[in-house]
Amino acid sequence: MSAQTNSNAEKKIDSLFSNYNSKTAGVAVGIVKDGKLIYKKGYGTANLEYDIPITPKTIFNVGSVSKQFTTFSIYLLERQGKISLNDDVRKYIPELPVYEKTITIKHLCSHTSGLKDQWALLTLAGWRMDDVITPEQVMKIATKQKELNFLPGSQFKYSNTGFSLLAEIVKRVSGKSFGEFAKENIFNPLGMENTLIYDDNEKIVKNRAYSYGNENGLYSKRNLNSSSVGPTNVYTTVEDLSKWTANFENPTVGDVDFINHFNERTSLDNGEPAILAVSDGETIYHAKGQFMRNYKGLNVYNHTGSDAGFKSYLGRFQDNKLSIILLSNDESFASYKSGMAIAEFYLSDKFKKRAPKTEPEKKVEEKPKYISTTNLKDFVGQFENTELSSVFNVKVIDGKLAMTHNRLSDVVLTEVEKDKFTGLITFSVEVSFQRNKKNEITGLSITNFGATNVKFIKLK
């Protein structure tokens, strides 16, 4: 890659982030080529209360980009002969219920366990996402869930819970905290001096960014008090992540065979690949806390992260020895879109042009608006889920059906079909009421992005 190409790309990056300044949140950028950090720069502000600028040394929570460190730790334990990916999870976490089919460590690594997502469950239990959330609390709620979203190994569905359990397995097998294990086995050997697993929400981290949201031009704090580890809470810098990406090309931790094993795409129990989605005609596969695809003819491993107002993107075009690192404290930052835009700056001459779409876009037929004939008072009552220690009161408030909870704002429900409603409990939810043969309401179930049919029984 010529110096002229680099110069042009850097000017384009400056232009891409020109809206960030001393009065805004921002982004740190790192570009790694042939294992070397060829570009690093900060845009915007790490702390708006004290006017501290973002630099390449600013520490960010990388959200779900953390997951690849969790699975890497598991693979190191496998290499050390301390676990097998085919082990029953209950071998290490016996307090989990006995399910119809065994959940293996491999299932946890590949989002195929069927476990209901921890954030999805916590919100239904009355938690806010800015509450103090510890690994202990996540374990308590996860180990009480007797039902799964689906049979282990039969489907792919993103689950943060699986990665909390993986971190717990690392802790129990190694005899060290997950943070200590990662530091000794990954961070220190790679020289990642400013990287840590944030397992104490009161811990002071120097040079860290704080996260923000922006509504109508006015910034506000997005508080993050979680110390849940495994699915999130790796705190790091673009400089340190450049060392992590370089390890995939010239391994210091592990060797070439280990890296190839780690990079293999994951599969369902029937051998079919675990697929996130198909986008622009390209299939996005899962591979150990990363997603992989052939993007315009080039193979890329990437993942985004999102936690509170933190956003991140880590993309490795491994065959081209180019990695793109974006760490932001701006809730509205489009991390994947920005990452792909920067890839174009460096690889446009390598990308294949996509064939234009020839099929006309299908018109989505609008369903006729549902007209309710139900008496809303039929749904009134108290509904309890003992596994979540959670009770919702269903009431009619100002002529509308609503769910109330001791720890949550009231949730207004909109009826979309007979006995089925939609609403917002932090995340979008579907609420379905169940009836007995006498046509009386006996319970309800709630489904959101990560938990299917969480049942609440009507109290008499």
N, C-alpha and C positions, 0 to 999 in steps of 0.2 A: 504494500500500500504506500503510495508516494506521499511525500510531505505536502505536495499541492492538494492531494485528495484529502489529507487530514485537515489542512487549513480550511478548505471549503466546508467540510463536515462540521468543524468547530464553529464556523460562522453561522451555519444553519442551526446548530444547537442553541447558540446565543439567541438567535431570532425566535426559536421555538419557545424559549422561556423568558422572553423579553418583558412579559407582564409582571414578573416577580421582581420585587424591590424591597426597600427597607421598611415599607409599611404593609407588606404581605407575608404570608407563609411562603414556602417555596420548595425547592428540590435540590438534592445533590446528585451530580452525574459522574459516573465513572465509565470509561471505555477501555477495555482490555484487548490488546492485540498481541498474538504470539506470547501470551503469558505475562506481558508487561502493561502496566497502567499508563496508556499513552495520553489520556485526557482525564482531568479531574477538575471539577469546578462546582461551586455552590451558588445558588440563586435564591434570593429572598431571605427570610428571617427565621432563625431557629427559636427565638423567644421574643414575642411581640411586646411583652411587658418591660423587657430590659434592652430591647433593640440589639440583640445578639445575632449577627449574620450567620447564615449557613455556609459551612466550608466543607472540604472533603474529609475533615476530621470530625464533623458533627455526627453524633450517634443517634440513630433512629431505631424504633421498633419496626421490624420488617414484616410483621404479621405472618401470613401463611408461607412466606418464603422460608420461615423457620422449619417447616415440615421436612425439607430435604436434609437438614442437620439431624433431625430425629431419626429418620430412616437410615441415614448414614451410620449413626451410632448403633442401631440395631444390627446393621450388616457387619460392623466391626465386632460386635459380640458374637455373631455367627462365625466370623472368621477365626475368632479366638476359641471356638469350640464350646462356648458357654450356653448357646441356645441353638435351636433349629427353627427355621421359618415355618415349618410344618407343626411345631409344637402347639398344643391346646393352650389358649391364653389362660385358662383356669389353672394350669400348672404353676403359674406365677401369680395370678390374681384369683385365688380360690373363692373369694367373696362374690364374684360374678355369679349370676344365676346359671343353672344348667339349661341350655337352650336345646331346641329340637335337633339342631345340628351344631357340631363343634365349630367354634370360632378359632382360627389359627392366627399366629403372628403375621403370616403372609396376608390374611384378610385385612388385618388392621393397617398394614403398610399400603394396601392398594384400594382403600375405600370400598371394600366389598364385604364388610363384616355384617352389614344390616343394622348396626348400632344406631340408635337415635342420636342426633347431634346434640352436644352439650349446651350450646347457646340456645338452640331451639327449645330444649327442655327447661333451661333456667328461666326463660321468659315466661313460660307457662306456669312455672312455680312462683312467679311474682317478683323475679329479679330484674333490675335494670342493668344495662350493659356497662354503666359506670359504677356499679356497686363493687365493693371489695370481693373478688372471686379468687379463691385459692385452689391449688391442686386437691387438697383434702375435701373441699366442698364439691368439686367436680366428681371425685371418686365416689363420694356418698350418693350423689344423685344418679351416677351412671350404674352403680352396682345394684340399685333397687329396681331397675327397669326389667321387668319380666318378659316384655314383648319386643320384638325386633321389627324394623321396617320391612325386611324380607329375609329369606333363607340365606345364611352366609354363603358367599361364593357365587350366588346366582345373578347378582346385579352389581352395577357400579353406582354408588351414590355417595357424594362427598360427605364425610363425617369427621368433624374435629375430635369427637370422643375417642375414636380409634387412636389418635396421636397422643392424647393424654394418657391412655393405657400403655402405649409404647414407651413413653417417658417413665412411667411407673415401673415397667419391666426393666428398663435400663437401671433404674435406682435399686430395685430388689436383687437383680442378678449381680450387679457390680459392687453393691455395698456402699455406693457413693451417691450423692445427689446427682440428678441428671446434669445440672450445671457443672459440677466437679468433673464428671466423666467426660463431658464435651470439651471442657477446658484442657484436661490432661491428654485426651486422645485426638482432638481436632484443632482447637484454637491455638494452643501453645506450639505444637509441632509445625503449624503453618505460619506462625508469627503473627497471629490475629490478636494483637495486644489490646485492642479496644472493643473486643467482642465478649458478650456475656449472655448467659441465660438468666432472664429477669424473674427469679422465683421468690422475690420479696418485694411487695408493692411499696414498702417504705424505704427501700434502698436508694441511696443517693448515687446518681450516675453523672459524673462530670462531663461537660460538653454535649449533653443530650439535648435533642430538640423536644419541644412540646407541640401537641397537635391541635389543629384549629379547623373550625368550620366557618363558612362565609354565607351569610344570608343578607341579600340586598346591600352588598358592599360593606357589611359590618361583621368583623371577625369576632368569634367567641371561642372559648376553650372547649375542647373535646376531652374531658377528663378520662383517664385510663387508670383504673386501680386494680387491674387484674394481675395476678401472679401465676395464672394457669400456664403451664409449660408443656411443650410437645407440639401442639398445633400452632403456637404463636410465641411471642415474647423472647425471641432472639433480638438483642440490641447490638447494632454494629454500624460500621461506616463503609463508604464506598471503597476506601483504601483497603480495609480488611477483606471485603467481599472479592476484591480483585485477586487476593491470594487464594481464596476459596475456589474461584473459577479456574485459576492457573493449575490447581491440583488435579483438575479433570484432564488436562492436557499433558502434564508432566508430573505424575503423582509423587508426593512425598508421604502422604498418609494413604496406605493401600498401594497397589501396583496396577498395571494396565489391565490385568485380568479382573481384579477387584472392581475397577471403575467400569469396565464393560459389563460386568455382572450387575452392578448398581444401576447402570443406564438402561438395562433391558426393560422393555415395556411389560407391564403387569397384565395378568389375565384372570378371567373367571375360572371357576372350577372345571367348566367344560372345555377349557382351552381357548375360548374366544377372547380376544383382547378386551381390556377394560377401556372403554371409550367415554370421554367426556362429552364430545359433541362432534358434529361435522359442520365446518365453517368454510364458505367459499369453495365447496367441493373437496376440501381437505379434511382428513380425519385427525382429530386430536386425541392421542392416546395418553394413558397415565403411566408414569414410570417413577415410583419411589419419591413421592413428594415433589415431583416435577410433572409437567406435561410435555409431550413431544409431538411434533408434527413435521411434515414436509411443507414448508412455507415458500411458495413460489419457486419450488425446485430445490430449496436448501433445507437441510435438517436443522431443527432448532429445539433445544430443551428450554422451557421457560416456566415461570410461575409468577403470579402477582400476589400481593399481600395487602390486607386491609384490616386495621384495628384502630378503633376510635377514629381520629382524623389522620392517622398514618396510612400512607399508600406506598407500595413498592413494586418494582419490576426487576426481575433477574432473568436475562435471556442469554443462552450460550449457543452460538452457531459454531458447534464444536469442530465440524469439518473445515470451517473457514478460520478457526482460531480467533474468533471475535466474540467478546462478551459485552453486554450492555447492562449497566447497573443504574437504577433510578430509585432514590429514597426521598420520600416527600412527607411533609407534615400538613399538607393541604387536603382536606376531606374531598374536595371536588377534582383532585388531580386524576387525569385519565392515564393511569400508569401503563396499561397494555398498549393503548393507542400511541402514546408517546414513545414507548420502547420500539414499536414497529416503525414509527416515523424515523427514528434515529438509525434503525437498521437500513432503511432506504438510503440514508446519507452515505453509508459506508459500503453497501453491497448492491446498489442499484444496477451495476453492470453485471452482477452475478445472478440476479433474480430473473426468473422467467415471467413473461407477461401472461396474465391470466386471459383465457379466451373469454370474450364478452358473453354475457348470458343471453341465450337465444329464446329461452322459454318465457312467454309472457307471464307476468306476475299474476298469481291467482287472487281473485278478489275474495276477500273474507266476507262471507254472508253474515250479516248481522242477525243475531237471534232476536225474535220478537221479545220486547220487554216483558219480564215476568210480572204478572198481576196477582198479588197475594189475595187469597180468600181465607187465610188462616187468622184465627183470633190470637193475637200476640200473647194474651194472658195464659194461653195453653202452655207456653214455654217457661213461665215464671217458676223459680225455685232455686234451691241450693244444689250445687254439683261438686262432688269431691273426687280427687285423685289422691289416694293414700301414698302412692310411690313418690309423688312430688310434694306431699304434705301441702296440697293446694286446694282451695275452695273458691269457686266463682259463684256469685249471686247473679241470676238472670232476672232482670226487672224490666218493666215498661216505664221509660222516662220520657216525658214530653211526647208521647205518642209513638216512640221508637223503642225497639228492643235493644237492651244494653246488658253488657256483662260488667260486673263490678268485682273488685278484688281489694283486699286490705292494703296491698302494697303497690297497686297499679292505678293509673288513670282509668276512668270509665271507658269501656269499649263499645261504641255504637255499632250495631249489627245491621247489615243490609241483606234482605232476603233475596236470593237469586233463583231458587226453585223450592219446591215443597220441602220444608224441614231443613233446608240448607241455607246458611248465611255466610257472609264474608265480613271481615273486620281487620283491625290492626292491633296486635299485641306485640309491640316493638317491630315484629315482622308481620307480613300479610298472613292471615289465617283463614281457613275454611272451618266453619262450625256446623256439624251435622247432628241433628237431634234424632234419638231413637225412641220408638214407640213399642208398646206391648200389644197383645191381641185385642185389648180393650180400647186401643187407640190413645192410651195415656203415655205421656213423655216419661221415660225411665232413665234416660241418660243422654250424654252428648259426647262427641269425639271431635278433637281439634287436630287439624293437619296444617303444618307450615313447611318451610323450605327443607327442614332437616328431620322432622318427626311426623310420622304418618299415624293417623288414628289413635291419638292419645286419649284414652277413655276416662270420662268423668261420670260417676254414678249419681243419680238424683237422690238426695237425702229426704227421708220421710219426716 
